[in-house]
Amino acid sequence: MKEKEFVSKYLHKVKEIAKQFKNEELKDKREKERLSGYNNAIVSILKCINPMYEYDLDDEPFDFLHNKGNE
């Protein structure tokens, strides 16, 4: 898997988790904790690839990926 594909995949997962929290779809405390930890781990890995991902996760992720040459 290329870097661009990896980043796109996991940015998508972060957005899915954020949506679940925002829509209050998670009722079970353990599931909330599990997904929160999973989300934090993804962000930590993405920050290792490029520190800007810590701050750009609220932006549309695919716009800035297409112009970075991350292939």
Rosetta silent file (secondary structure, phi, psi, omega in degrees, C-alpha in Angstrom):
SEQUENCE: MKEKEFVSKYLHKVKEIAKQFKNEELKDKREKERLSGYNNAIVSILKCINPMYEYDLDDEPFDFLHNKGNE
SCORE:     score description
SCORE:     0.000 S_00000001
   1 L     0.000  131.241  178.629    0.000    0.000    0.000 S_00000001
   2 L   -77.146  159.053 -178.605    1.358    3.393   -0.979 S_00000001
   3 H   -55.522  -44.508 -178.305    1.546    6.229    1.516 S_00000001
   4 H   -60.234  -43.173  178.995   -1.245    8.153   -0.196 S_00000001
   5 H   -66.195  -42.722  178.845   -3.576    5.133   -0.034 S_00000001
   6 H   -59.661  -49.677 -178.713   -2.678    4.448    3.597 S_00000001
   7 H   -62.595  -44.819  179.536   -3.326    8.051    4.633 S_00000001
   8 H   -60.108  -44.793 -179.097   -6.604    8.207    2.716 S_00000001
   9 H   -59.298  -47.572 -174.538   -7.816    4.956    4.273 S_00000001
  10 H   -81.277  -26.660  171.201   -7.086    6.011    7.825 S_00000001
  11 H   -64.726  -37.691  176.991   -8.281    9.602    7.438 S_00000001
  12 H   -62.875  -42.718  178.931  -11.554    8.090    6.297 S_00000001
  13 H   -63.090  -41.020  178.355  -11.655    5.893    9.419 S_00000001
  14 H   -61.526  -42.804  178.704  -11.007    8.926   11.654 S_00000001
  15 H   -64.573  -38.257  177.588  -13.880   10.766    9.984 S_00000001
  16 H   -62.909  -43.703  179.142  -16.186    7.755   10.473 S_00000001
  17 H   -64.515  -44.872  179.233  -15.329    7.604   14.172 S_00000001
  18 H   -59.687  -39.963  178.931  -15.822   11.357   14.569 S_00000001
  19 H   -63.059  -42.232  179.254  -19.225   11.061   12.893 S_00000001
  20 H   -62.516  -41.536  178.425  -20.263    8.296   15.309 S_00000001
  21 H   -67.735  -43.338 -178.202  -19.267   10.441   18.289 S_00000001
  22 H   -62.800  -42.395 -178.838  -20.930   13.547   16.856 S_00000001
  23 L   -83.812    3.360 -179.896  -24.195   11.733   16.134 S_00000001
  24 L    53.455   40.774  178.894  -24.055   10.046   19.545 S_00000001
  25 L   -77.259  -18.967 -176.613  -24.345    6.634   17.894 S_00000001
  26 L   -94.398  116.390 -178.613  -22.118    5.050   20.538 S_00000001
  27 L  -103.093  -30.836 -177.059  -24.017    4.133   23.674 S_00000001
  28 L   -80.882  127.219 -178.321  -21.661    1.599   25.242 S_00000001
  29 H   -60.574  -41.633 -179.778  -18.888    3.160   27.365 S_00000001
  30 H   -63.860  -39.530  178.585  -16.390    0.426   26.454 S_00000001
  31 H   -65.831  -39.358  176.433  -17.042    0.923   22.739 S_00000001
  32 H   -61.353  -45.672  179.747  -16.512    4.674   23.140 S_00000001
  33 H   -64.510  -41.201 -179.733  -13.221    4.065   24.934 S_00000001
  34 H   -62.956  -48.400 -178.668  -12.115    1.518   22.345 S_00000001
  35 H   -69.416  -32.572  175.985  -12.868    3.795   19.407 S_00000001
  36 H   -63.651  -43.976  177.120  -11.319    6.779   21.158 S_00000001
  37 H   -64.485  -41.652  177.855   -8.101    4.798   21.629 S_00000001
  38 H   -61.986  -44.380  178.215   -8.217    3.573   18.032 S_00000001
  39 H   -60.769  -46.182 -179.876   -8.718    7.139   16.828 S_00000001
  40 H   -62.802  -38.366  178.312   -5.794    8.392   18.924 S_00000001
  41 H   -65.469  -42.017  178.389   -3.544    5.631   17.591 S_00000001
  42 H   -61.355  -46.601 -179.245   -4.435    6.494   13.986 S_00000001
  43 H   -62.268  -40.611  178.474   -3.705   10.181   14.576 S_00000001
  44 H   -60.681  -42.953  179.234   -0.367    9.315   16.201 S_00000001
  45 H   -66.717  -44.600  179.304    0.663    7.228   13.203 S_00000001
  46 H   -62.030  -36.195  177.815   -0.478    9.894   10.737 S_00000001
  47 H   -64.599  -32.185  176.999    1.517   12.514   12.681 S_00000001
  48 H   -66.915  -34.914  178.311    4.636   10.360   12.219 S_00000001
  49 H   -70.769  -46.635  179.134    4.058   10.440    8.468 S_00000001
  50 L  -159.584  118.434 -176.851    3.446   14.166    8.439 S_00000001
  51 L   -57.525  -20.565 -179.113    2.814   16.378   11.510 S_00000001
  52 L   -64.539  -21.777 -178.327    0.250   18.461    9.583 S_00000001
  53 H   -65.551  -22.943  176.482   -2.268   15.616    9.919 S_00000001
  54 H   -63.323  -32.101 -173.999   -2.730   16.491   13.578 S_00000001
  55 H  -102.270  -23.105 -174.389   -4.211   19.824   12.525 S_00000001
  56 H   -94.565    7.395 -175.950   -5.794   19.050    9.147 S_00000001
  57 L   -68.196  -21.515  177.593   -8.117   16.263   10.250 S_00000001
  58 L   -84.245  -16.016  178.410  -11.091   18.644   10.299 S_00000001
  59 L   -80.461  168.402  175.153  -10.401   19.739    6.720 S_00000001
  60 L   -67.651  112.255 -169.925  -11.460   17.775    3.673 S_00000001
  61 H   -66.398  -29.544 -171.316   -8.673   15.162    3.691 S_00000001
  62 H   -83.162  -17.669  179.048   -8.544   14.314    0.036 S_00000001
  63 H   -64.929  -49.639 -175.660   -8.002   17.856   -1.237 S_00000001
  64 H   -80.469  -14.420  177.548   -4.534   18.296    0.204 S_00000001
  65 H   -73.950  -35.500 -173.187   -3.458   14.711   -0.537 S_00000001
  66 L   -69.991  -18.079 -176.570   -3.793   15.001   -4.294 S_00000001
  67 L  -111.108   10.924 -175.439   -1.230   17.782   -4.609 S_00000001
  68 L   -97.963  -12.998 -178.159    1.499   16.536   -2.260 S_00000001
  69 L    68.949   36.426 -177.266    3.175   13.896   -4.447 S_00000001
  70 L   -85.807   35.386 -177.795    2.866   11.238   -1.728 S_00000001
  71 L   -90.703    0.000    0.000    3.054    8.318   -4.134 S_00000001
